[in-house]
Amino acid sequence: MVYNNLFKRIVLSIVLFVVYLFSLINFYFLLILGTMIYLIILFEIFNYFKKFIIFIILYFIISYFCFIFYLFNFFDLINFNILIYVIISFDSFSYFVGKTFGRNNIFRIISPNKTIEGYIGGFFITNILFIIYSYYYSNLTDIHQNLSLINLFILFSLLGDLLQSFFKRINNIKDSSNFLPGHGGFFDRFDSFLSSIILLFIYSYFVL
């Protein structure tokens, strides 16, 4: 079992999470942090992606405007934190379970390192941890609604990951950049967020 750049991944993940917690102090901190991340991703796109560039830029623009519209019109700290929780939990546990028990590849052509075991492990562990959390915290009263939202986030996180992997595959690159040691680039690290924030905006607009 080999964990490439595992220490770097863990340290940088902790740093990014601390920065995120700091951004929650003020609404505009979160806006500035998110915009900075999107701008770096845009820089990576223009510098490392050559094929399907119009489609990639369109996807980027839709994601960013959903982020902005959500923040200014529908921002809810609980739902936004659920989104971040799902992205971190599903991505992390899919990685560790896949590295430990993964045998059967899925979407081999697009993302050859991802396994069915990893996705299943990430899915179940994310749901179990959320149920345990909900049991102890009364601010999440509608457990069924929140579980439905969590599993939609998981689906869109997976789609975002696969879509970004497809972009890299057709451009024949391994990572979107080397800005984040152990993770690759910002596009690699925030691929699930770019897709999931679109879902959160749509969900907030039509459901809430």
Secondary structure, 3 states (H helix, E strand, C coil): CCCCCHHHHHHHHHHHHHHHHHHCCCHHHHHHHHHHHHHHHHHHHHHHCCCCHHHHHHHHHHHHHHHHHHHHHCCCHHHHHHHHHHHHHHHHHHHHHHHHHCCCECCCCCCCCCEHHHHHHHHHHHHHHHHHHHHHCCCCCCHHHHHHHHHHHHHHHHHHHHHHHHHHHHCCCCCCCCCECCCECHHHHCHHHHHHHHHHHHHHHHCC
